[in-house]
Amino acid sequence: MIPSIFGGRRNPISLDVWDPFKDFPFAASEVSTKTTVLADVRVDWKETPQAHVFKADLPGMKKEEVMVEIEDDGVLQISGERNVVEEDKNDTRHRVERSSGKFMRRFRLPENAKMDQVKATVENGVLTVTVPKQEKMMMHPTFFWGKSTGSFSSYVLDLIAVFVLSMLVEWLSHVRLIHTSKSNVNAGLLQTLMYGIRMGLAYLVMLAVMSFNLGILLAAVAGYSVGFLIFGSRVFDKSPYENPSDLPPLNC
């Protein structure tokens, strides 16, 4: 459990995320100067783009009488105790409505809450608890040159790997490995295997390009171009131009 923001010991009234005293029927005669439960503590919870904000009306309570805690399971607990100073017992009391007592409210925080940066303040009888939210990770599609992390040699190896993978995709798109003498079942299974390998390699190249590194992009384009030049164009094909490949064209 994270230590409480305000001082004091934890009051283990309940371990469940609910208010055990909400809507509990207290009769007017039961409200006295003795310790009772304050069932009328209301809490507002609003969410802003930056944080979750909790506000509770605690009139007459001091900062030292309030505890704000974050449980290990992500539960925000607001608790406290109001103490009314006993007056002279010889005085005649015509009406007693102020009471001493304890209260506790618990709220399960969402996953985007920064539970280690909770702030709480008490001002003019209003408790304000602010729980910042984690910023959403946004992808900025801006291309950049050079390596972002790692050494220069590892970056060169990445470029070579993307280039080779792109060439392999083109090779699989134009190669003819299945002989006409094979049965339709065997030929179909081999063709399916080749198709799966080609798609896997193509997706690997696509994921590499999504790093928005211009060097990676140029390596992929160069690999596809050189692969098509060697395996798909008429430059190195002495046979009449046709589509002799085992696989259909790769759709972008």
N, C-alpha and C positions, 0 to 999 in steps of 0.2 A: 504494500500500500504506500502510495506517495504521501509524505507528511502533509498535514493540513496547512493551508495558507494562513489561517488565523490560529492563534494558540489554543491549547487545551487538549484534553484527552478525548479519544474517540468514544462516542456513545453507541455501543452495539445494540441498538433497539431492534434492528431487523437486518437481515442479509439479503432480502428480496428487493427487487426494484419496484417498489410500490409504496404508497402512502398508507400505513396501517391505521391512521387516525382521520383519514378523509371521510367526511360525512358521518362521523360518529355522533350519535345523539347524546349531547350533553344537556341536561336540564339546567335551568337557570339557578336552581337551588344548589347545584353541585359546584358552581363556580365560586371559589373562596380564595382566601389568601394562601391556602396550602398549595403545595406543588401539584399542578394538574397539567394536562397536555394541551398545548395551544393548537387547536384544530383549524384555526382560521388563517393560517399562513398561506398566502397565494403566491404563485410564482409564474411570471411570464417568460416564455422562451421564444426568442426570435433569431432568425438566421440572416446575416448580412453576407455580402460577397467575401468579406474578410474573416468573419468570426461568428460563433454562436454566443448570444448574449442572454443571460438570465437575470431577471430583476425580481426581487422579493420585497414586499413591504414589511418592515420590522420596526414599527414605531416604538420609541423609548428604549431600544436595545443599543448597547455599546458594541464597539468592534471586538472587544475581548470576550463578549458573550456569544459570538458567532464562530462556527467552524465550517470551512469549505475544504473538502477532501476529494481526491480522485482515487478510486479503488483500482486494484490491479486489473480488473476485468472491464475497465473503461466506464465506470459508473461515477457520476458526479453526485456527491452527497453534501447537502446543506443542512446543518443542524445547529442548535443553540439552546440556551437556557436563559429565561428571563427571571430575574430575582427582584421582588418588591420588598423594600425595606420595611420591616415591622415598625409600626408607629406605637405611640403610647397606648397601652391596653386600657387605660382609664378613660380614653376619649370615647365619646358616643358616636358610632358610625350609623349614618342613615342609609347609605348605599355603598356597596363594595363591588366594583366591576373589574378593576385591575387585578390581574392574577399572575402568579408565578407559574412557570411550567417549562417543559421541553418541547421541542418540535424537531422534525426531520423530514426532508424531502429528498428523493433520489431520482436521478435521471440517467438513462443509458446514453452515452455520447456516441455519435456516429464515427465511422472509421476515419473520416477526414479531419478529426479534431486533434490539435496539438496538445496533448494532455500534460506535457512538461512545461507549457508556457501559459498556464492559467493565471489570471489576475482577478483580484476581488477587492472591492472598495465598499465602504459604508458611508453614505452621506445623506443627511437630512432624513434618517430613518429608512433609507432605501438601500438594500444590498444589491450591488451589480457585480456579476461574475462574467468575465469575458474569456472565452475559450477560442483562441485563434484557429483558423482552418489551414490545412495544407494546400499549397498552391498546386493547381493542376498542371501536369506536365504537357506543355504544348510543343509540337514539332514545328520548327521554323524551316520551311523548304527553301533554304538559301545555300547554293553551292559554294564550296570553298576549295582552295588549293592546298596541296601538301597534306602531311599527316596531322591528325588531331591528337593522338596518343601513341605511345610506343616509340621505338627507335626508327631511324630512317631505313635500316636494312629490312625490318619487318614490314614497313610500308611498301618497299620494292617487291618483297615476296607476295604481298597482297595483290599488287598490280599484275604480277606474273600469273598468280593463281586465277584471277578473274579473266585474264586473257586466254589461258588454256581452257578454262571451263566454257568460255564462249565458243572457242574453236571446236570443242567436243560436241556442243549442241549442234553446230552446223554439220559436223561429220555424221552424227546420228540422223540428221535430217536428210542427208543425201547418200548415205552408204547403202549398199545392197549386200546383205549377209545371208538372206534366206534363199535357199536353192529351190527351184521349181519342183524338184523331185520329192520334197518333203510333203507329208500329208497336211491337209488343211488344219487339223488340230494342232500339230506340232508347230506349223508355221504361224498359226494365230497366237499360240502361247509365247513364242519367241518374239513376235512382233509386239505383243502387249508388254513384254519385259523391256524391250528397247524403248517403247513409248514412255513407260514409267520412268526409266533412267533419264531420258531426255527432258521430261517435264521437271524432274527433281533438279537437274543441273540448271535448267532455265530459271527456276525459282531461286536457286542460290545466287545466280548472277543478278536477278532482280533485287533480292535483298541487299546485295552488296552495293548496287547502284543507289538504293534508298538511303545510303549514308550521306548522300548529297556531296560526295567528294568528286571533284572534277577529274582527278586522276583515275579514279575507279571507273567513272563513266566513259572516259576516253579509252581505257583498257578494254572495257566490254565492247564498245563499238569497234575497236580495232580487231578484237578477237573474232567477232561475228563477220567482219568484212574479210579478213584473211581466210577464215574458215570457208566462207562462200567462194572466195577466189580459187581456193585449192580444190574443194570438194563439190562445188555447185556450179561454177561457171564453165564456159567452153574452153578456157585457156588450157587446162590439162586433160580435157576429155577428147579422145580421138574418135570415139564412136559417134554416130549421128545423135544430134541433140534431142533428148527426150527426158522424161522423169523416171529414172530407174530406181529410185529410192524405195526402201521398204516402208517408210512412214509417210503419212500425209504432211503437207506443209505446216510449219509451226505458226500458229496464230498468235499475234501480239495481244 
